[in-house]
Amino acid sequence: MVSDEFRLKWLHGLPEYRKDGDGTAAPTGGVEWVLLLERLAPDGEWERVDGMAACTASLEQMTNGGWWLGHERMLAARNGLDARRLPLPRRPIVC
């Protein structure tokens, strides 16, 4: 596959929730980040190929570049791509 026709894209993080036993959802204190793999369509628009959710439980994880890179490589490999040959995605700024 031609890697310049693909890109990885991180979406904004959202609070992570887990279902309680009574059917409600309780916040975990973590953040859920969604990573998309997109392909450039013939009409010039980006279309979703695959995606995954990644949850962080601490600020230390969110500020560690290896955490982001690991998920990027995993999603690319799952689709037969080498993440090192894809454009570097903009990672969220975590303060």
C-alpha positions as MATLAB code, in Angstrom:
seq = 'MVSDEFRLKWLHGLPEYRKDGDGTAAPTGGVEWVLLLERLAPDGEWERVDGMAACTASLEQMTNGGWWLGHERMLAARNGLDARRLPLPRRPIVC';
ca = [
       0.000    0.000    0.000;
       1.143    3.533   -0.669;
       1.665    5.144    2.720;
       1.213    8.762    1.550;
      -2.451    7.969    0.920;
      -2.941    7.240    4.646;
      -2.742    9.280    7.830;
      -3.220    8.778   11.556;
      -5.372   11.276   13.422;
      -5.944   11.696   17.166;
      -9.308   13.071   18.261;
      -9.800   15.157   21.411;
      -9.833   13.227   24.661;
     -13.058   12.604   26.549;
     -13.572   11.535   30.168;
     -13.594    7.761   30.532;
     -16.674    6.146   32.098;
     -17.306    2.588   33.242;
     -20.726    1.041   33.764;
     -21.765    0.416   37.355;
     -23.790   -2.609   38.360;
     -27.005   -0.577   38.369;
     -26.656    0.465   34.707;
     -25.291    3.955   35.283;
     -21.834    5.080   34.246;
     -19.265    6.338   36.720;
     -16.215    8.454   35.806;
     -12.891    6.668   36.241;
     -10.700    9.757   36.272;
      -9.035    8.579   33.084;
      -9.190   10.049   29.593;
     -10.242    8.140   26.463;
      -8.452    9.156   23.258;
      -9.597    7.972   19.827;
      -7.020    7.288   17.125;
      -8.192    7.042   13.507;
      -6.489    5.641   10.430;
      -7.761    7.495    7.367;
      -7.240    7.062    3.633;
      -7.300    9.788    0.996;
     -10.311    9.086   -1.246;
     -10.349    9.861   -5.002;
     -12.527   12.927   -4.313;
      -9.809   14.430   -2.085;
     -11.622   13.803    1.223;
     -10.225   11.682    4.060;
     -12.263    8.561    4.882;
     -11.994    6.386    7.960;
     -10.367    2.986    7.491;
      -9.981    1.868   11.113;
      -9.865    3.253   14.611;
      -9.162    2.419   18.221;
      -9.773    3.891   21.647;
      -6.900    4.275   24.070;
      -7.386    5.153   27.735;
      -4.912    6.929   29.973;
      -5.136    6.820   33.719;
      -2.450    9.348   34.563;
      -0.812   12.538   33.414;
       2.484   10.626   33.249;
       1.092    8.364   30.504;
      -0.305   11.320   28.560;
       3.019   13.154   28.576;
       5.034   10.084   27.552;
       5.671   10.123   23.776;
       6.146    6.360   23.778;
       2.554    5.821   24.898;
       1.193    7.701   21.854;
       3.714    6.113   19.468;
       2.865    2.606   20.678;
      -0.803    3.044   19.800;
       0.038    4.613   16.431;
       2.286    1.673   15.528;
      -0.296   -0.860   16.717;
      -3.103    0.598   14.586;
      -0.868    0.929   11.515;
       0.426   -2.648   11.850;
      -3.114   -3.966   12.252;
      -3.778   -2.574    8.754;
      -0.534   -3.742    7.131;
       1.174   -0.326    7.284;
       4.443    0.846    8.807;
       3.761    3.788   11.145;
       7.277    5.126   10.484;
       6.302    5.719    6.831;
       3.110    7.621    7.661;
       3.002   11.370    8.277;
       3.503   12.104   11.975;
       0.067   12.821   13.460;
      -0.609   15.876   15.590;
      -0.785   14.629   19.123;
      -3.035   16.362   21.618;
      -1.381   18.978   23.818;
      -1.694   17.847   27.420;
      -1.172   20.458   30.156;
];
